[in-house]
Amino acid sequence: MNSNVFQLMEQIKNEKINCSLMEVCGTHTMAIAKSGIRGILPDNIRLLTGPGCPVCVTSQADIDAVIELSCHPDVILVTFGDMMRVPGSKGSLQEARSQGADIRIVYSPLETLEIASENPQRQVVFLGIGFETTAPTVAATVQRADQLKLKNLSVYSVHKLVPPVLRAIFTDKMVQVDGLICPGHVSVVTGIYPFAELAVQFQKPMVITGFDPEDILQGIALLIGQLKSGEAKAELQYRRAVRPEGNPTARQLLTQVFEPVDALWRGLGAIPASGLNFNIHYRDYDARRRFQIEVGNETEIPGCSCGAVLSGKLEPDQCPLFGNACTPIQPVGPCMVSQEGACAATYRYQLLRR
Amino acid sequence: MCLGVPGQIIEIQPDLGAVADIDGNQVTISVALLPEVEIGDYVLIHAGFAMEIIDLQLAIETKQLLQEFQELNK
């Protein structure tokens, strides 16, 4: 570890300000848990995990609908690996696969194109999940499918947007957040302006932060600096990857293919214009439309506190199930399933906490 | 989920395809989100797509850090 990290650590350790800082990115959740940064912070500085893990915030109703769809004999369901073990009301995708459902795990949505062209007699459905970082990759894939005239491909979109959920968090009186560690790779696409607007509107300091321990410590120091001087603006710490204007090509693709829709978030409920579904030009690719799926009512997993954990109201280890009934081997809720879920990260690195 | 890894563009292909060198592995990616990219550029790659051009020196530093993390986790 270089001296810069030690200097930052010493500086932060001696801060007397009382504050709660939130991150909203699964990669930050993992990086913070792994680095042991929580363990060196003084008690007066708290680090909260917000709704930054796309797998965790996906509603139970959508997970159930996707599992049901995967069991259709004509369907090949294509998904990122993170979704396989997420428990629905009745089993998971992994269990559906063990019972014969044709489910393929991919690293890139582009692989869906090959699967669709190799299986012209089957319906290939991609489970489109992720925030502003991932949604453009799915938009680009669908545009390519359209050029290739792959009519047997569709997407079940549970894509979500970060600024609307931040608005919901900041207006929730039950959640105390004094500053925000902004998601580094979402910002690669959005740029700094959406966060700058929120910083002013809600008077919350924000710093777009990278993912190594030195980045995170610097992000925390910048947030504390703003809090102490009474400022509320968006700053850019992760300069090596984020341009202030973001990636305009990616944003253009998003608007060409998708439109904002109201979306259901686990534990947070319906949030206006916080999700993405296909716009009128691409609605033939909407799996909900193609298979006439009526998404059922949201149900909660009995005893599971994922909703409270995702909104920063509860620390993972304050959930009565944590580490007893709910472990990474036998997860009850999605925050314990996804590697980057708050509960899984806390469980895995709990000795580093304090 | 929003994990990004640095890689170097070593070939540009038709239809916005490219080959990137990620840690010695040659991986086919798309540059549909970054059409201005050129051979030799270091890019941040997410889900098979180049998302942003990154500074060469900073890419190497990120790579070294990722390797250090892997060493630590062994």
HADDOCK unambig.tbl for C-alpha pairs under 7 A between the chains (distance, minus, plus):
assign (segid A and resid 26 and name CA) (segid B and resid 1 and name CA) 6.61 0.50 0.50
assign (segid A and resid 27 and name CA) (segid B and resid 1 and name CA) 6.94 0.50 0.50
assign (segid A and resid 27 and name CA) (segid B and resid 2 and name CA) 6.71 0.50 0.50
assign (segid A and resid 27 and name CA) (segid B and resid 3 and name CA) 6.34 0.50 0.50
assign (segid A and resid 107 and name CA) (segid B and resid 47 and name CA) 5.82 0.50 0.50
assign (segid A and resid 108 and name CA) (segid B and resid 47 and name CA) 4.45 0.50 0.50
assign (segid A and resid 108 and name CA) (segid B and resid 48 and name CA) 5.01 0.50 0.50
assign (segid A and resid 133 and name CA) (segid B and resid 2 and name CA) 6.21 0.50 0.50
assign (segid A and resid 134 and name CA) (segid B and resid 2 and name CA) 6.87 0.50 0.50
assign (segid A and resid 137 and name CA) (segid B and resid 49 and name CA) 6.60 0.50 0.50
assign (segid A and resid 140 and name CA) (segid B and resid 32 and name CA) 6.72 0.50 0.50
assign (segid A and resid 185 and name CA) (segid B and resid 2 and name CA) 6.11 0.50 0.50
assign (segid A and resid 240 and name CA) (segid B and resid 54 and name CA) 5.88 0.50 0.50
assign (segid A and resid 240 and name CA) (segid B and resid 55 and name CA) 6.27 0.50 0.50
assign (segid A and resid 240 and name CA) (segid B and resid 58 and name CA) 6.41 0.50 0.50
assign (segid A and resid 241 and name CA) (segid B and resid 52 and name CA) 6.54 0.50 0.50
assign (segid A and resid 241 and name CA) (segid B and resid 54 and name CA) 5.50 0.50 0.50
assign (segid A and resid 249 and name CA) (segid B and resid 33 and name CA) 5.64 0.50 0.50
assign (segid A and resid 249 and name CA) (segid B and resid 34 and name CA) 6.90 0.50 0.50
assign (segid A and resid 250 and name CA) (segid B and resid 33 and name CA) 5.20 0.50 0.50
